Protein backbone atom coordinates (compact mmCIF):
# COMPACT_ATOMS: atom_id res chain seq x y z
CA UNK A 1 0.00 0.00 0.00
CA UNK A 2 1.23 3.50 -0.85
CA UNK A 3 1.20 5.70 2.24
CA UNK A 4 2.29 8.98 0.61
CA UNK A 5 2.04 9.87 -3.08
CA UNK A 6 2.99 13.04 -4.93
CA UNK A 7 1.65 13.24 -8.48
CA UNK A 8 3.29 15.79 -10.80
CA UNK A 9 3.68 18.35 -8.01
CA UNK A 10 4.91 21.75 -9.15
CA UNK A 11 5.75 24.67 -6.85
CA UNK A 12 6.45 28.15 -8.20
CA UNK A 13 7.45 31.27 -6.30
CA UNK A 14 6.73 33.99 -8.84
CA UNK A 15 9.16 33.30 -11.69
CA UNK A 16 11.15 30.74 -9.69
CA UNK A 17 10.34 27.10 -10.42
CA UNK A 18 11.26 25.39 -7.13
CA UNK A 19 9.73 21.95 -7.80
CA UNK A 20 9.00 20.83 -11.35
CA UNK A 21 6.36 18.12 -11.90
CA UNK A 22 7.74 15.81 -9.24
CA UNK A 23 6.16 12.42 -8.55
CA UNK A 24 7.21 10.42 -5.50
CA UNK A 25 5.87 7.55 -3.42
CA UNK A 26 6.55 6.30 0.09
CA UNK A 27 5.02 2.86 0.71
CA UNK A 28 3.42 1.99 4.01
CA UNK A 29 6.33 1.34 6.37
CA UNK A 30 8.87 2.25 3.68
CA UNK A 31 12.22 3.98 4.21
CA UNK A 32 12.82 6.43 1.35
CA UNK A 33 15.59 8.96 0.83
CA UNK A 34 15.38 12.29 -0.99
CA UNK A 35 18.77 13.71 -1.93
CA UNK A 36 20.14 16.50 -4.08
CA UNK A 37 22.42 19.54 -4.03
CA UNK A 38 21.68 22.59 -1.92
CA UNK A 39 18.80 24.52 -3.45
CA UNK A 40 17.47 21.49 -5.32
CA UNK A 41 13.99 21.93 -3.80
CA UNK A 42 14.01 19.23 -1.10
CA UNK A 43 12.74 21.37 1.76
CA UNK A 44 10.19 22.99 -0.56
CA UNK A 45 8.87 19.51 -1.32
CA UNK A 46 8.68 18.76 2.42
CA UNK A 47 6.75 21.99 2.96
CA UNK A 48 4.32 21.01 0.21
CA UNK A 49 3.78 17.62 1.84
CA UNK A 50 3.16 19.17 5.27
CA UNK A 51 0.82 21.85 3.92
CA UNK A 52 3.04 24.87 4.58
CA UNK A 53 3.07 25.51 0.82
CA UNK A 54 0.25 24.98 -1.67
CA UNK A 55 1.47 23.41 -4.92
CA UNK A 56 0.93 25.40 -8.10
CA UNK A 57 -0.03 22.16 -9.87
CA UNK A 58 -0.31 18.50 -8.99
CA UNK A 59 -1.88 16.40 -6.26
CA UNK A 60 -0.89 14.77 -3.00
CA UNK A 61 -2.51 11.83 -1.25
CA UNK A 62 -1.95 10.09 2.07
CA UNK A 63 -3.31 6.58 2.19
CA UNK A 64 -6.66 6.76 0.42
CA UNK A 65 -7.22 10.43 1.25
CA UNK A 66 -6.48 13.44 -0.96
CA UNK A 67 -4.56 15.99 1.11
CA UNK A 68 -3.64 18.67 -1.45
CA UNK A 69 -6.10 21.17 0.03
CA UNK A 70 -5.78 20.21 3.70
CA UNK A 71 -4.08 22.57 6.16
CA UNK A 72 -1.01 21.49 8.18
CA UNK A 73 -2.96 20.58 11.32
CA UNK A 74 -5.31 18.29 9.38
CA UNK A 75 -2.34 16.57 7.75
CA UNK A 76 -0.65 16.14 11.12
CA UNK A 77 -3.85 14.63 12.50
CA UNK A 78 -3.78 12.05 9.69
CA UNK A 79 -0.34 10.94 10.85
CA UNK A 80 2.31 13.06 9.10
CA UNK A 81 5.11 14.01 11.50
CA UNK A 82 8.17 16.10 10.81
CA UNK A 83 11.49 17.24 12.18
CA UNK A 84 13.41 20.28 10.94
CA UNK A 85 16.98 20.93 9.91
CA UNK A 86 17.27 23.56 12.63
CA UNK A 87 16.56 22.18 16.08
CA UNK A 88 13.11 23.33 17.18
CA UNK A 89 12.89 22.31 20.85
CA UNK A 90 11.31 24.14 23.79
CA UNK A 91 14.65 25.18 25.23
CA UNK A 92 13.47 26.07 28.75
CA UNK A 93 11.43 22.92 29.20
CA UNK A 94 12.69 19.55 30.40
CA UNK A 95 13.15 16.57 28.14
CA UNK A 96 10.03 14.94 29.60
CA UNK A 97 7.93 18.09 29.19
CA UNK A 98 9.05 18.46 25.56
CA UNK A 99 7.72 14.97 24.92
CA UNK A 100 4.57 15.53 26.97
CA UNK A 101 3.63 18.66 25.03
CA UNK A 102 3.88 16.72 21.77
CA UNK A 103 1.77 13.86 23.14
CA UNK A 104 -0.90 16.28 24.35
CA UNK A 105 -0.93 18.20 21.07
CA UNK A 106 -1.59 15.07 19.03
CA UNK A 107 -3.45 12.72 21.33
CA UNK A 108 -5.13 14.59 24.15
CA UNK A 109 -8.91 14.93 24.18
CA UNK A 110 -8.76 17.66 26.80
CA UNK A 111 -10.75 20.79 26.18
CA UNK A 112 -11.46 24.07 27.96
CA UNK A 113 -14.45 22.67 29.85
CA UNK A 114 -12.53 19.73 31.29
CA UNK A 115 -9.71 22.10 32.25
CA UNK A 116 -11.92 24.63 34.03
CA UNK A 117 -14.31 22.15 35.64
CA UNK A 118 -11.68 19.51 36.49
CA UNK A 119 -13.79 16.79 34.91
CA UNK A 120 -12.72 13.15 35.45
CA UNK A 121 -11.57 12.78 31.86
CA UNK A 122 -8.92 15.43 32.51
CA UNK A 123 -6.97 13.20 34.88
CA UNK A 124 -7.41 10.18 32.61
CA UNK A 125 -6.11 12.03 29.57
CA UNK A 126 -3.20 13.54 31.46
CA UNK A 127 -2.12 10.07 32.56
CA UNK A 128 -2.47 8.70 29.04
CA UNK A 129 -0.36 11.45 27.50
CA UNK A 130 2.26 11.12 30.23
CA UNK A 131 2.50 7.38 29.51
CA UNK A 132 3.03 8.08 25.80
CA UNK A 133 5.88 10.46 26.72
CA UNK A 134 7.43 7.94 29.14
CA UNK A 135 7.20 5.13 26.59
CA UNK A 136 9.02 7.17 23.95
CA UNK A 137 11.59 8.31 26.51
CA UNK A 138 12.36 4.68 27.39
CA UNK A 139 12.45 3.63 23.74
CA UNK A 140 15.01 6.33 22.89
CA UNK A 141 17.04 5.84 26.10
CA UNK A 142 16.36 9.39 27.30
CA UNK A 143 15.29 8.56 30.86
CA UNK A 144 18.64 9.72 32.25
CA UNK A 145 17.90 13.22 30.93
CA UNK A 146 14.19 13.38 31.83
CA UNK A 147 14.53 16.43 34.09
CA UNK A 148 17.25 18.22 32.17
CA UNK A 149 16.40 21.33 30.17
CA UNK A 150 16.63 20.70 26.46
CA UNK A 151 18.95 23.70 26.08
CA UNK A 152 21.53 21.87 28.22
CA UNK A 153 21.64 18.78 26.02
CA UNK A 154 24.48 17.96 23.62
CA UNK A 155 23.47 18.17 19.97
CA UNK A 156 23.31 14.40 19.52
CA UNK A 157 20.87 13.99 22.40
CA UNK A 158 18.86 17.02 21.25
CA UNK A 159 18.43 15.39 17.84
CA UNK A 160 17.11 12.24 19.51
CA UNK A 161 14.73 14.33 21.62
CA UNK A 162 13.43 16.05 18.49
CA UNK A 163 12.80 12.63 16.97
CA UNK A 164 11.06 11.62 20.19
CA UNK A 165 8.72 14.59 20.04
CA UNK A 166 7.71 13.56 16.54
CA UNK A 167 7.10 9.98 17.74
CA UNK A 168 4.86 11.27 20.54
CA UNK A 169 2.44 12.50 17.88
CA UNK A 170 1.98 8.83 16.87
CA UNK A 171 2.80 9.36 13.18
CA UNK A 172 2.30 6.94 10.32
CA UNK A 173 4.95 8.80 8.29
CA UNK A 174 7.98 10.78 9.46
CA UNK A 175 9.58 13.50 7.34
CA UNK A 176 13.14 13.99 8.58
CA UNK A 177 14.98 17.06 7.31
CA UNK A 178 18.77 16.75 7.75
CA UNK A 179 18.53 14.87 11.09
CA UNK A 180 22.30 14.24 11.22
CA UNK A 181 23.13 17.95 11.05
CA UNK A 182 25.64 18.77 13.78
CA UNK A 183 26.45 15.12 14.56
CA UNK A 184 29.84 13.50 14.30
CA UNK A 185 30.38 10.26 12.39
CA UNK A 186 29.79 7.92 15.34
CA UNK A 187 26.64 9.79 16.39
CA UNK A 188 25.40 9.67 12.80
CA UNK A 189 25.88 5.90 12.62
CA UNK A 190 24.05 5.42 15.92
CA UNK A 191 21.23 7.71 14.78
CA UNK A 192 20.88 5.75 11.55
CA UNK A 193 20.60 2.49 13.51
CA UNK A 194 17.94 4.10 15.70
CA UNK A 195 15.94 5.14 12.63
CA UNK A 196 16.16 1.62 11.21
CA UNK A 197 14.89 0.21 14.51
CA UNK A 198 11.96 2.61 14.64
CA UNK A 199 11.10 1.87 11.02
CA UNK A 200 11.29 -1.88 11.58
CA UNK A 201 9.68 -2.18 15.01
CA UNK A 202 7.02 0.50 14.74
CA UNK A 203 6.38 0.18 11.02
CA UNK A 204 6.50 3.96 10.62
CA UNK A 205 7.29 5.14 7.10
CA UNK A 206 10.24 7.53 6.78
CA UNK A 207 11.07 10.09 4.10
CA UNK A 208 14.61 11.26 4.75
CA UNK A 209 16.30 14.38 3.38
CA UNK A 210 19.98 14.09 4.14
CA UNK A 211 23.38 15.19 2.79
CA UNK A 212 25.36 12.46 4.56
CA UNK A 213 25.49 9.95 1.72
CA UNK A 214 26.90 7.15 3.88
CA UNK A 215 23.83 7.43 6.11
CA UNK A 216 21.42 7.55 3.16
CA UNK A 217 22.98 4.53 1.46
CA UNK A 218 22.96 2.56 4.70
CA UNK A 219 19.38 3.11 5.86
CA UNK A 220 17.22 3.85 2.81
CA UNK A 221 15.56 1.16 0.71
CA UNK A 222 14.68 3.53 -2.15
CA UNK A 223 16.18 6.91 -3.06
CA UNK A 224 14.90 9.81 -5.17
CA UNK A 225 17.34 12.39 -6.52
CA UNK A 226 16.25 16.00 -7.01
CA UNK A 227 18.22 18.54 -9.05
CA UNK A 228 17.02 22.07 -9.85
CA UNK A 229 13.52 21.06 -8.81
CA UNK A 230 13.33 18.01 -11.10
CA UNK A 231 13.55 14.37 -10.08
CA UNK A 232 16.38 12.96 -12.17
CA UNK A 233 16.65 9.44 -10.74
CA UNK A 234 14.90 6.90 -8.55
CA UNK A 235 16.06 3.48 -7.45
CA UNK A 236 17.78 1.35 -4.85
CA UNK A 237 20.94 2.65 -3.14
CA UNK A 238 23.13 0.52 -5.41
CA UNK A 239 21.37 1.78 -8.54
CA UNK A 240 21.67 5.40 -7.41
CA UNK A 241 25.35 4.99 -6.54
CA UNK A 242 26.05 3.64 -10.03
CA UNK A 243 24.03 6.23 -11.94
CA UNK A 244 26.37 8.62 -13.83
CA UNK A 245 23.65 11.28 -14.08
CA UNK A 246 23.43 11.34 -10.28
CA UNK A 247 27.20 11.45 -9.86
CA UNK A 248 27.43 14.34 -12.29
CA UNK A 249 24.58 16.34 -10.75
CA UNK A 250 25.20 15.58 -7.09
CA UNK A 251 28.90 14.81 -6.83
CA UNK A 252 30.14 16.93 -9.72
CA UNK A 253 31.68 13.94 -11.51
CA UNK A 254 31.78 13.53 -15.26
CA UNK A 255 30.89 10.13 -16.67
CA UNK A 256 30.01 9.33 -20.25
CA UNK A 257 28.62 5.86 -19.48
CA UNK A 258 24.88 5.44 -20.03
CA UNK A 259 22.62 5.59 -17.00
CA UNK A 260 21.07 2.43 -15.65
CA UNK A 261 17.47 2.31 -16.91
CA UNK A 262 16.28 0.86 -13.59
CA UNK A 263 17.59 3.86 -11.68
CA UNK A 264 16.11 6.53 -13.84
CA UNK A 265 12.72 7.98 -13.00
N, C-alpha and C positions, 0 to 999 in steps of 0.2 A: 504493500500500500504506500502511495506517495503521501508524505505528511505535508511538505511544503512544495509548491510549484509556482514558478514565475514563467509567464508566457509572453514573450516578445515585449518585455518591459523597457520602456524608454523614459529617461528623465532629462529634461532640458531646464537650464537656468538662463532664461533669455536666449542669447545666441550660443551659449555653451552647451554642447551635447555631452552630458556626464555619463549616461548609460544609454547604450545604443542597441535596442531590440534584443535584450538579453533573456535567454530562457534557461532555467536552472531547476533542478529537482533535488529534494532531500527526502529519501525514503523514511518510513517509520522506523525509528531506531538507527538510522544511518549515521555515518561519521564522514562529513564532506568538507573539503577544504576549498577556500576561495583565495587565490593568490594573484599577484600582479604588482607592477612597479608602483611607487608612490604616485598618487594622482590618477590611478587607473579607474577609479569609481567604486571601489570596494565598500567604503563606508557609506557612500550614497546609496548603494544597493541595500545595505543593512537598514538604512533609514527608511527606504521605501518598503521594506518588509515589515518594519515595526510600525509604520504609519506616520512617521515624522515628516515624510515627504509624500506627496501624491504624484504618482507617475503621470507623465504626459500622455503616454499610450501604454497599452498592455494590461494584463490582468494577473492577479495573485490569488492563490487559493491555499487553504490550510485544511487538510483532510478533505471533507466533502463540502466545505463552506467557502464561498467567495469572500475575500477579505479586502479587495481593492479599495472599497469605500468606507471601511471601518476605521474608527479612530484608534489611537494607540492603546487606550485602556481596554477597549473591546478585544483587541488582538491579544493583549496580555492575559485577559480573562480566558481566552481560548487555549492558552498554554504556550505562548511565545515569550521566552525570557531572554535577557540580554545583559552582557557586560560591556564595558567601554574601554577604549584604549587608555584614557586617563582615569586613574582610580577615582571612583565616585562613592566614597564611604562617608558615613556620618562621623566625622573625626572626633567629636567630643563624647560620643557614646561608646559603651563597652562593646566587645565582640558579641556577647550574647544579645544585647539590645539591638545591635545592627541586624542580627538574624531575626529577632522577634518582630521588629518593625516590618520586615519583608513578609514574614508569615502572616501577620495581621492584615497587611495591605492586600494580600492575595486571597487568604482563606477565611478571615474572620467574618462572622455574620453579625457583629456588634453594630448597633446603630445609636443614634442620639438618645432615644427613649430608654434603651437598656442601660446606657451610661448614666443618665440623670436619675432614673428610678431604681437603679441597682437591681434589675431583674435577674432571676436565677440564671438565665442563659448567658449573662455577662461572665459570671465565674466559670461556667462550663467552657465558653469560647476562649477565655483567657488561658485556661489550662491546656486546651487543645493546641493553641498557637504556640505556647511555651514548649510543649512536647515536640512540635515540628522543629522548632529552633534547636532544642537539645539533641534531637535525632541527627540533624545535619551537623551540629557541632561535633558529635561523636564520630560520625562518618568521615569527617575531614580532619580528625585529630586536632581540634581546636579547643578542647576542654581546658587545657593548661592556660589558655589566654582568655578565658570566659569573662573575667572582670577587668581586663586591660582595655584602655582606650584604644580605638583603632588607629589614632594618630601616633601611638607609641610602637606600633608593630613594624617589623622589618618588611621590606617590599614583598618578599616571597610569601610571607604569612598574610599580608594585606591582599594579595592576589587570590589566595585561597579563600579568604573571608568574602571577597567580592563574588567569587563563584558560589560560596555558600548562601549568600543572600539571594542569588538567582535561583538556587535549588529550593529555597524556602517558599518560593512562589509556585512550587509544584509544576514546573514546565513540562511540556511534551517535546519542545524543541528549544535548544539553547543557541543563541547567536553570540559568539565569542570574538571580540574585536581586539586583536593583538594581546592576548592574555599573558604572553611571556615577556612583555615589555618591562624592562628593568630587572629581569632575572638573569642570574649567571647560568652557565651551561649545566651544572648539576641540578640547580633548581628547576631549570626548564625540562630536563629529563624526568624529574620527579613529578612535575606538573602534568606532563604528557601522560605518564603512567596513571595519574589520578583521573585524568579525563577519560582514558580508556576504561578504567574501572567503573566510572559513573555511567558511561555509555553502555557497557556490557551488563552491569548489575541492575541498573535502573531502567535500561531500555530507552533512555532519553536521546533523541536525535540531536546532533551537533553540527552546526555550520560554523567553520573556523576560518577567520581571516588572520593570517599570520605571515610575518616575513622570515621567521626562522625556518628555513627549508628542511633542516634535519628533523625538526619537530613535525612539520607537515607530512613529510614522507614516512615518518614512523607511525603516526596515529591515524591518518586519514585513509579511508577505503576508496574514495573517489575524489578527484580534484578538478576544479574549474579554474581556468586561467583568464584573467581579464586584462586587457591592454587598451588604453585610450577609450574606455567605455564599452568595448566590444569583447565578447567571449571568443577567444581564439583557439581554445583547446579544452578538451574534457576527456578524462580517462583515469585509469588506475595510476598509483604513484610511479610504477615502472614505465608505463606508457608516457606519462608527462615528463619524466626524467630523460627519456630518449627522444623527445620531440624537438627537432631543430628549430621550429618556429618559436617554441617556448624559450629555448635557450637564447635565441637571438633577441627576443622581446624582453625577457626577464633578466637574463644574465649578461646580455650584451655580447654574446658569442656569435660568430658567423659560422654557418654550416650550410653547405650546398646540397646535403643529402635530403631526399624527399621525406616529408613527415609521415609518420605512421597513421594510416587511415583510421585505426581504432581509437587514436587519441585526439583526433580532430573533432570539433563539434561547435 
